[in-house]
Amino acid sequence: MKQPLRKLFSPILKAFESGSDEYVYQPSHRKILIFLSALFFGLASLVLVINRGGDVGYLFPAVVFGLVSFVGLTVGLLGNDRAVAKIWGSR
């Protein structure tokens, strides 16, 4: 199941998995990335629930939090160690 999803999200993953430089990876980095991405997903959902079709100004933070969550979860769940290290800026 992981390979078809990696192929589907390859445009996102390629940006973070590319490169040949050294990186520092620890398993806790992946866990923290998934946790923070889930937190951003919760924030995006909360903004949408609070808005409930009201002001359009609420849409911008919901989209930003949602995109950050989507990229973080994609890299955290499907990306390799280099991609996770690149998210954190580890070299």
N, C-alpha and C positions, 0 to 999 in steps of 0.2 A: 504494500500500500504506500510505503514511503517513496519509492521510485517514481510512480506516476505523479505524485504530488510535487516531488522535486522537479520533474520535467515541466509541470504546469507553472510553477513559480520560479523557473530558471532565470527569467530576466532580473528578478530581485536578487536571487542568490548569486548570480554571476558577478554582480557589482561588489559583493562582499567577499566572495571566495577567490577572486582573482588576485594575482600577485605572487611573488616568490620570496619576499622578504621574510625574515624571522618574526615570530610572534610568540607571545606568552599566553598560554591558555590554562585555566584552572576550571575544573568541573563546576565550582560554585558560580563562575561567571555565567554559565548557561542557566542555572537555576534562578539567579538574580534577574537575568534578562527576561525570563518567562514570567517571573513574579511582577516585575515592573510593567511589562506589557499587559498583563492581566489587570493591573491597577489602572493603566491608561484606558483599557477597554471599559472598565467600570466607570471611570470619569466620563467617557464619551456617552455611555448609556445613561448615566445620571443627568447629564446636560440635556439629553433628548427627552427624558422623562419629565424633567422640570419644565421644559419648554412646552411640550404637548401642543404643537402646532401654532404657537403664539408668534412671538417676535422672531424675525429672520436672523437677527444678530447672534442668537444662540447657535446657529448652524455652523459658524466658523470654528469655534472651539471644539465642537463635536466632531467636525471633519478632521481637524488637526490631531486631536487625541485618538480618533479612530485610525488614522493613517499611521501614526507612531505605533499604536498597538498592533496593527496588521503587520507592519514590517518587523517589529520586534518578535512577535509570535512566529512569523514565518522563518526568520533566521534562527530563533531559539529552538524551534521544534524540528526544522528540516535542514538547517545549515550545518556545515562542517565546523571543526574547531577553529579554523582560520577565520571564518565568517563571524563567529561569536567574538573572537579576539579583536577583529577589525571594528566591530560595533563599539567595543570599549576603548579602542585606541591603543591596545597593548602592542608593544613592539619589543 
